[in-house]
Amino acid sequence: MEKNWDLVEVLRYSRHDWLNRLQLIKGNLDLDRMDCAKAVIDKIIIETQQESKLSNLKMPELASQLLRANWEGHHFTLEYEVLYEQQAEPVDETAITEWVAEFFSILDQSVEPYQENSLSICLNQVEDGVSFNFDFSGIIKETKLLGELLQKGSGLKISVRELTREELDVEVFVPFC
C-alpha cells in the first residue's frame, strides 16, 4: 500500500537529509579533511543536478516516486541519472510509474534485507522513446518473483541482460505516445 506524502512530511525528510549532509561536511572540516568535505559537496552538487533534471521531465508521478524512494524504507538504496534535459514527446507515464512501483515491491521481497543492496536507474531518450536501465547489485535471495515480473512486462518492452543472485541488469523501453 502506497504512503500518502503530504508537503510537511516531504519537507521533514528533505530537511533531515540536508542536515545529515551538512554534518558530514562539518565533521570533515573539523577533522581538517578538506578533500573529504569537498568530495561530499561535489556529490551533493551532482545529486542536486540529477534531481533537477528528473523534476523537469514531463513525468511528475515518476519523478515523485524516484525522489522519495530512499525515504520509504526499501531494502536497497536508489541512485538515478538522467542523460537528457527534456523529452521531445510524452510517454505513457502511468505504465512506467506503475511498473516501477511493482518492481520496487518485488525487489524488496526478493533481496536480502540489511545488506549493501543498491539500485541504479539511468534514463535516456532514444529515437522513438525513453530507455530506463535498471542495474541492481547486492544479494538477491529469490530470483523467481523477479523473473515472473520481468516476463509479464505490463505492455512495456523489457530486456533482461542479467539476473543472478548478485546482479540484475534490465532495460525497460517506453515508446513516445
Residue frames as qw, qx, qy, qz and C-alpha x, y, z in Angstrom:
[[0.000, 0.890, 0.456, 0.000, 0.00, 0.00, 0.00],
 [0.445, 0.443, -0.009, 0.778, 1.44, 3.34, -1.03],
 [0.315, -0.518, -0.418, 0.677, 2.02, 6.00, 1.58],
 [0.173, 0.881, 0.340, 0.279, 0.34, 9.36, 1.05],
 [0.541, -0.101, -0.127, 0.825, 3.06, 12.02, 1.20],
 [0.004, 0.951, 0.310, 0.009, 1.92, 15.47, 2.31],
 [0.364, 0.808, -0.166, 0.433, 4.04, 18.59, 1.95],
 [0.431, -0.782, 0.361, -0.269, 5.06, 18.78, 5.63],
 [0.914, -0.217, 0.333, 0.082, 6.26, 15.17, 5.58],
 [0.759, 0.526, 0.052, 0.380, 8.27, 15.72, 2.38],
 [0.086, 0.865, -0.252, 0.425, 9.89, 18.81, 3.89],
 [0.689, -0.620, 0.345, -0.145, 10.70, 16.90, 7.10],
 [0.932, 0.031, 0.257, 0.252, 12.50, 14.13, 5.20],
 [0.556, 0.702, -0.010, 0.445, 14.29, 16.64, 2.98],
 [0.210, -0.874, 0.280, -0.336, 15.43, 18.71, 5.97],
 [0.845, -0.421, 0.331, 0.018, 16.71, 15.54, 7.67],
 [0.859, 0.317, 0.160, 0.368, 18.74, 14.62, 4.56],
 [0.308, 0.818, -0.112, 0.473, 20.22, 18.11, 4.30],
 [0.484, -0.787, 0.312, -0.222, 21.16, 18.17, 7.99],
 [0.925, -0.166, 0.285, 0.189, 22.94, 14.82, 7.57],
 [0.697, 0.543, 0.079, 0.461, 24.86, 16.18, 4.60],
 [0.006, -0.887, 0.189, -0.422, 25.84, 19.35, 6.44],
 [0.724, -0.613, 0.309, -0.071, 27.01, 17.29, 9.42],
 [0.911, 0.128, 0.189, 0.343, 29.21, 15.23, 7.08],
 [0.433, 0.732, -0.045, 0.524, 30.77, 18.40, 5.70],
 [0.319, -0.845, 0.231, -0.362, 31.21, 19.97, 9.15],
 [0.887, -0.389, 0.239, 0.062, 32.68, 16.77, 10.60],
 [0.826, 0.295, 0.113, 0.466, 35.23, 16.54, 7.80],
 [0.193, 0.816, -0.108, 0.534, 36.12, 20.22, 8.18],
 [0.587, -0.747, 0.219, -0.223, 36.50, 19.80, 11.96],
 [0.898, -0.226, 0.299, 0.231, 38.91, 16.91, 11.31],
 [0.020, -0.753, 0.415, 0.511, 40.76, 19.08, 8.78],
 [0.507, 0.095, 0.797, 0.315, 39.89, 16.66, 5.99],
 [0.265, 0.546, -0.097, -0.789, 39.29, 19.20, 3.25],
 [0.190, 0.183, -0.812, -0.520, 39.39, 16.63, 0.43],
 [0.033, -0.330, -0.939, 0.092, 36.61, 14.60, 2.07],
 [0.159, 0.603, 0.409, -0.666, 34.50, 17.71, 2.67],
 [0.246, 0.464, -0.401, -0.751, 34.96, 18.76, -0.97],
 [0.118, -0.009, -0.945, -0.304, 34.01, 15.23, -2.11],
 [0.085, 0.498, 0.788, -0.352, 30.76, 15.42, -0.10],
 [0.211, 0.631, 0.079, -0.742, 29.99, 18.82, -1.62],
 [0.179, 0.315, -0.692, -0.624, 30.73, 17.52, -5.13],
 [0.030, -0.227, -0.971, -0.066, 28.41, 14.56, -4.55],
 [0.148, 0.602, 0.552, -0.558, 25.66, 16.90, -3.33],
 [0.212, 0.537, -0.259, -0.774, 26.04, 19.06, -6.45],
 [0.164, 0.108, -0.869, -0.455, 25.76, 16.03, -8.77],
 [0.008, 0.388, 0.904, -0.178, 22.74, 14.63, -6.89],
 [0.166, 0.624, 0.326, -0.690, 21.02, 18.03, -6.94],
 [0.217, 0.405, -0.503, -0.732, 21.62, 18.40, -10.69],
 [0.136, -0.090, -0.952, -0.259, 20.10, 14.96, -11.26],
 [0.072, 0.518, 0.727, -0.445, 17.11, 15.82, -9.06],
 [0.210, 0.572, -0.021, -0.793, 16.61, 18.95, -11.14],
 [0.219, 0.221, -0.747, -0.588, 16.78, 17.03, -14.45],
 [0.074, -0.268, -0.960, 0.023, 14.35, 14.43, -13.14],
 [0.101, 0.574, 0.537, -0.610, 11.95, 17.08, -11.86],
 [0.212, 0.522, -0.217, -0.797, 11.99, 18.88, -15.23],
 [0.012, -0.044, -0.908, -0.417, 10.91, 15.83, -17.23],
 [0.536, -0.121, -0.172, -0.818, 7.28, 15.64, -18.21],
 [0.675, -0.174, -0.714, -0.058, 6.75, 12.73, -15.79],
 [0.245, -0.597, 0.349, -0.679, 5.80, 14.22, -12.40],
 [0.891, -0.332, 0.060, -0.305, 4.43, 11.00, -10.86],
 [0.915, 0.152, -0.220, 0.303, 7.54, 9.02, -11.77],
 [0.287, 0.581, -0.351, 0.676, 9.80, 11.85, -10.59],
 [0.535, -0.573, 0.240, -0.573, 7.98, 11.97, -7.26],
 [0.983, -0.155, -0.055, -0.083, 8.28, 8.21, -6.89],
 [0.791, 0.285, -0.260, 0.475, 12.04, 8.22, -7.54],
 [0.066, 0.655, -0.290, 0.695, 12.74, 11.33, -5.46],
 [0.591, -0.521, 0.305, -0.535, 11.16, 9.83, -2.34],
 [0.889, 0.082, -0.444, -0.074, 12.30, 6.21, -2.85],
 [0.501, 0.245, -0.636, 0.533, 15.17, 6.38, -0.36],
 [0.282, -0.294, 0.408, -0.817, 12.79, 7.66, 2.33],
 [0.782, -0.106, -0.187, -0.585, 10.40, 4.72, 2.01],
 [0.624, -0.416, 0.618, -0.235, 12.37, 2.01, 3.81],
 [0.874, 0.380, -0.257, -0.159, 13.25, -0.16, 0.83],
 [0.862, -0.366, 0.277, 0.215, 15.86, -2.90, 1.22],
 [0.672, 0.260, 0.247, 0.648, 18.04, -1.09, -1.32],
 [0.093, -0.677, -0.027, 0.730, 19.35, 2.41, -1.91],
 [0.575, 0.665, 0.442, 0.179, 18.44, 4.15, -5.14],
 [0.184, -0.526, 0.258, 0.789, 20.51, 6.36, -7.38],
 [0.590, 0.647, 0.479, 0.061, 19.37, 7.67, -10.74],
 [0.259, -0.384, 0.339, 0.819, 20.87, 9.52, -13.65],
 [0.526, 0.743, 0.365, -0.194, 19.02, 11.42, -16.35],
 [0.566, -0.135, 0.443, 0.682, 21.08, 11.60, -19.52],
 [0.176, 0.472, 0.482, 0.717, 18.91, 14.16, -21.28],
 [0.007, 0.015, 0.274, -0.962, 17.38, 17.52, -20.44],
 [0.557, 0.265, 0.272, -0.738, 13.84, 17.37, -21.84],
 [0.447, 0.174, 0.852, 0.207, 11.95, 14.74, -23.72],
 [0.073, 0.043, -0.464, -0.882, 10.65, 15.71, -27.13],
 [0.568, -0.242, -0.486, -0.619, 7.33, 13.86, -26.84],
 [0.602, -0.394, 0.436, -0.541, 5.28, 12.42, -23.97],
 [0.330, 0.120, -0.936, -0.039, 5.43, 8.76, -22.93],
 [0.682, -0.467, -0.453, -0.334, 2.91, 6.62, -21.06],
 [0.022, -0.530, 0.578, -0.619, 3.94, 7.81, -17.60],
 [0.774, -0.292, 0.228, -0.514, 1.27, 5.73, -15.86],
 [0.960, 0.150, -0.234, -0.022, 2.60, 2.47, -17.32],
 [0.569, 0.403, -0.511, 0.502, 6.21, 3.06, -16.27],
 [0.253, -0.499, 0.434, -0.707, 5.26, 4.51, -12.86],
 [0.879, -0.215, 0.116, -0.410, 3.06, 1.52, -12.02],
 [0.904, 0.231, -0.327, 0.152, 5.70, -0.91, -13.28],
 [0.295, 0.510, -0.531, 0.609, 8.42, 0.78, -11.19],
 [0.540, -0.437, 0.350, -0.629, 6.19, 0.61, -8.09],
 [0.979, -0.049, -0.014, -0.195, 5.62, -3.11, -8.65],
 [0.727, 0.426, -0.410, 0.349, 9.33, -3.63, -9.38],
 [0.034, -0.562, 0.522, -0.641, 10.34, -1.89, -6.13],
 [0.766, -0.313, 0.250, -0.502, 7.86, -4.01, -4.17],
 [0.989, 0.108, -0.102, -0.010, 9.05, -7.29, -5.68],
 [0.508, 0.545, -0.471, 0.471, 12.69, -6.27, -5.35],
 [0.344, -0.550, 0.467, -0.600, 12.08, -5.64, -1.63],
 [0.915, -0.159, 0.198, -0.313, 10.63, -9.15, -1.33],
 [0.920, 0.346, -0.152, 0.104, 13.47, -10.69, -3.35],
 [0.412, 0.620, -0.468, 0.476, 16.60, -9.23, -1.79],
 [0.648, -0.291, -0.549, 0.440, 18.35, -9.94, 1.48],
 [0.200, -0.942, -0.141, -0.231, 17.46, -7.09, 3.88],
 [0.490, -0.839, 0.202, 0.120, 20.16, -5.11, 5.70],
 [0.769, -0.013, 0.340, 0.541, 22.79, -5.77, 3.05],
 [0.075, -0.545, 0.233, 0.802, 24.53, -3.31, 0.75],
 [0.447, 0.491, 0.710, 0.232, 21.88, -3.56, -1.95],
 [0.023, 0.546, -0.068, -0.835, 21.89, -0.76, -4.48],
 [0.513, 0.584, 0.608, 0.161, 19.77, 0.05, -7.49],
 [0.114, -0.426, 0.239, 0.865, 20.80, 2.48, -10.18],
 [0.503, 0.654, 0.565, -0.009, 18.36, 3.74, -12.80],
 [0.218, -0.304, 0.358, 0.855, 19.58, 5.50, -15.92],
 [0.468, 0.709, 0.468, -0.242, 17.03, 7.36, -18.06],
 [0.236, -0.322, 0.497, 0.771, 17.97, 8.09, -21.64],
 [0.599, 0.604, 0.170, -0.498, 15.93, 9.43, -24.53],
 [0.429, -0.085, 0.755, 0.489, 16.39, 7.40, -27.67],
 [0.024, -0.039, -0.558, -0.828, 14.97, 7.87, -31.15],
 [0.429, -0.344, -0.567, -0.614, 11.42, 6.70, -30.51],
 [0.685, -0.613, -0.349, -0.178, 11.04, 6.72, -26.72],
 [0.233, -0.762, 0.486, -0.358, 12.75, 6.64, -23.36],
 [0.775, 0.097, -0.609, 0.142, 15.02, 3.84, -22.19],
 [0.549, -0.699, 0.296, -0.349, 15.19, 3.01, -18.47],
 [0.665, 0.283, -0.661, 0.200, 18.21, 0.93, -17.46],
 [0.708, -0.622, 0.143, -0.302, 17.88, -0.74, -14.06],
 [0.603, 0.386, -0.631, 0.297, 21.14, -2.02, -12.59],
 [0.716, -0.628, 0.098, -0.290, 20.96, -3.78, -9.21],
 [0.552, 0.334, -0.696, 0.316, 23.87, -5.13, -7.20],
 [0.472, -0.445, 0.477, -0.593, 23.55, -6.85, -3.86],
 [0.110, -0.073, 0.985, -0.108, 22.15, -10.12, -2.59],
 [0.653, 0.003, -0.263, -0.710, 19.08, -11.50, -4.35],
 [0.348, -0.169, 0.874, -0.294, 17.67, -14.38, -2.31],
 [0.547, 0.418, 0.703, -0.180, 14.68, -15.03, -4.61],
 [0.037, -0.262, 0.518, 0.813, 15.05, -14.67, -8.38],
 [0.135, 0.388, 0.890, 0.197, 11.72, -16.37, -9.23],
 [0.079, 0.798, 0.470, -0.368, 9.49, -13.39, -8.32],
 [0.032, -0.670, 0.277, 0.688, 11.72, -11.01, -10.25],
 [0.155, -0.079, 0.834, 0.524, 11.78, -13.34, -13.24],
 [0.160, 0.582, 0.798, 0.004, 7.98, -13.52, -13.27],
 [0.062, 0.837, 0.199, -0.506, 7.64, -9.73, -13.19],
 [0.081, -0.552, 0.505, 0.658, 10.21, -9.29, -15.94],
 [0.176, 0.148, 0.894, 0.385, 8.40, -11.83, -18.13],
 [0.162, 0.693, 0.655, -0.253, 5.00, -10.20, -17.52],
 [0.377, 0.172, 0.324, 0.851, 6.10, -6.84, -18.88],
 [0.071, 0.684, 0.482, -0.543, 2.84, -4.91, -18.41],
 [0.488, 0.820, 0.295, 0.046, 2.84, -3.82, -22.06],
 [0.065, -0.906, 0.365, 0.205, 6.36, -2.40, -21.79],
 [0.820, 0.446, -0.337, 0.121, 9.33, -3.70, -23.77],
 [0.579, -0.714, 0.387, -0.073, 11.60, -5.34, -21.20],
 [0.756, 0.451, -0.453, 0.142, 15.04, -6.78, -21.95],
 [0.754, -0.623, 0.208, 0.019, 16.76, -8.76, -19.21],
 [0.454, 0.721, -0.513, 0.105, 20.51, -8.62, -19.70],
 [0.392, 0.218, -0.812, 0.373, 21.45, -10.40, -16.47],
 [0.680, -0.511, 0.047, -0.524, 19.68, -11.93, -13.48],
 [0.619, 0.128, -0.711, 0.309, 21.84, -13.71, -10.93],
 [0.599, -0.609, -0.480, 0.203, 21.95, -13.91, -7.15],
 [0.463, -0.439, -0.102, 0.764, 24.21, -10.82, -7.07],
 [0.034, -0.294, 0.265, 0.918, 23.17, -8.72, -10.03],
 [0.419, 0.636, 0.646, -0.054, 20.21, -7.64, -12.11],
 [0.081, -0.340, 0.324, 0.879, 20.53, -5.65, -15.32],
 [0.331, 0.577, 0.747, 0.022, 17.29, -4.77, -17.12],
 [0.004, -0.076, 0.245, 0.967, 16.27, -2.30, -19.80],
 [0.250, 0.622, 0.706, -0.231, 12.68, -1.08, -19.98],
 [0.139, 0.065, 0.405, 0.902, 11.71, 0.82, -23.10],
 [0.213, 0.661, 0.576, -0.431, 8.72, 3.20, -23.13],
 [0.361, 0.363, 0.500, 0.698, 7.77, 4.48, -26.59],
 [0.111, 0.111, 0.054, -0.986, 6.58, 8.00, -27.24],
 [0.411, 0.464, 0.678, -0.396, 2.77, 8.27, -27.29]]
